[in-house]
Amino acid sequence: MIKRTLIAIAVVALLATSAHAALSEHYFGPRDDDMVVKVDGSDYVRWPFEYKALVVCSIPIKMHVGMYVQVEDCKKKKIILAQVPCGDIGRGSNDFPCYLGCTDFNVRANFEVKMGANLIKGKVGDETPIKDWDKYYDGGDVVPGDGDYHNVKVCVKAWKTEIWNAPPGDEVQVGTLDVTVKPNS
């Protein structure tokens, strides 16, 4: 009994997913000395003819959307630290010399982003000129997830810097700022 039921279900499933070819009239015979076939009352088609594909099932394609963040023209950006009075960055005179530099850039995302940054000290010759420094976003560090570009500004302040192997006015790389992002939660 169970075996007959399973066979019946299999036959019904096969019939439910099958489709018949759309040929209702077949005429094989000479017409102008060629083999032709008449298809559904339409014009004659020369033999061998091609079958038309029939749609028997439509399957939707869906996607789990990932998280995307883009910084526009990141490779063109740089922060140039310029000497400032130590009071301008909230430090005292015993922290001399003090520096400050900022850059702005456009960020877009498809989720609300919390901006961050990592500072990596560099060397100039054998010296590590930056002794103490910090970074911050001027004007806010959250970017909405609306897909539009939003301008953010990141700044670096440094104090107790020591660089003896470069003349005044030279532009030397003293470190790197890595921009980081994570969901704002």
N, C-alpha and C positions, 0 to 999 in steps of 0.2 A: 504494500500500500504506500509506504513512504517512498519507495523507488519510483512508482508511477507518478506520485505527486511531484517529485523532483524533476522527472522527465517533462511533465506538463509545464512546470514553471520555466524550465530551460527553453522549451519550444515557444512559449508566450514571450519570453525575453528576447529570443531571436527574432520573432515576428515584429515586436515593438521597435527594434532597432534597424529593421530592414526597409528598403524602398525598392519599388519596381522601376525598371527602366521606362522612360516615357515614349516607348514605341508602341503605337496601337495598330498600325497598318503596315504590313510588309508585302512588298511586291518585288519579286525577283524575276526579271525577264529582260529581254533585249529592248532597249530604247536607243535609237540612233547607234546601234551596234555596240553599245556599252552596257555593262552590268550596272543597274541603278536600283535604288530602294526609295520608296515613298515613306516619309516619316510624318506621322500625325496629320495627314492631309496637306502637308506643305509641298514645296517643290521637290522634285526628284533629286537625289544626291547620288553622285557616282560611287560605285563600290571600289575599294573598301571605304566605308564611312567611319567617322569617329563617334563614339558615344559621348554624350554630354554628361558631365559630372553633376550629381544631384547632392544637395545639402541634406544630410540626414541628422545632423547634430551640430549645434553651435555652443561652443564652450567659452565662457567669458575669461578674459585674461586680467588678473588683478596683480597688484604689486604692493609689497610692504615697503613703504617709503623710508629711506634712510635719513640720517641727519646730515645736513650740508651747511658748511660755513665757507665763505669766500672773502679773502682780503684782496681788494683791488690794487694792482701794481705794487705788491709787497717788495719786489726786488729793486724797485726804484727809490725806496724809502731809506732814510738814514737819520740818526739823531746826532747832532753836533753839540757837544758840551761846550759851553762858553763860561768863562770865569765870571762869577757874580759875588756880591757881598754875601757873606755867610748868613746874615740875618734874612736875606731873601728866600732862603730854603729852610729857615727855622733852626739854624745852627748858631753857635757862638763863635767869637773871634779865635778861640783856641782850636777850632776845627779848620782853620785856614790852610790851604786855599780851597774854595768851594766852587762848584760848577753846576750848571743847569742846562738842559736841552730837551726839546720836545719835537714830536712829529705827529701829524694827523693822517688818518687813512680811512677809507670807506670799507665797511663790513656789511655783508648781507648773509642771512641765514633763514632756514625754514623752521627754526625753533628758537625760543628765547635763550640768548647766549649770555653767559657771565664771562667777561673778558678777564684775562690774567696775563702775567708775564714772568719770565725767569731771566735773571741777569747772570751772564757768564763773563768772568773777568778774563781779560787778555793780557798779553805781554808786549812791551815795547823794548826790543832788545832783550836784555836780561831782567828788566824791571817789570814789576806789576804795579803800574802807577795808581790804580784805584785801591784805596785802603777800605773805605766805607762808602756805600751808596744805597740808594733805594729807588723804587719806581712807583708810579701811580698814574691812574687815568684821570685826566683833568676834564670834569664835566660829566662823569658817569662811566660805569663799566658794564652796563647792561644794554644789549642790542635786541630789539624786538624780533620775533620770528615771522615777519611778514613778507620776506623775500625781497624787500627794497633795500637799497644801500643806505647806510647810516654812518655819519662821520663821527669818529672817535679820536681822541687825542691822548697820547701816552707820553709821559715825561720821565726823565731820569735826573736825579740829583746826586752829586758826589761831594765828599768832603775829605779832608786830610789826604789829598791827592799828592803824589810825588812823581814828577817826570823830569828827569835830568838829561836824558839823551836825545831830546828833540828841541830845536830852536823855536822861539815864539812864532806863531802864525802857521806852523806846520799842522796839517790835519792827519793825525795818526789814529789807528783803530786801537781802542783801549778795552774793548769788550763787545758783547753781543746781547741784544735783547730778543728773547724768543717770545712771541705772542702766543698765548694759550687760550683755549676756549673750553667751556663745559656747559651743560644745561644749567640754567639759573633755577635752582630749587632751594 
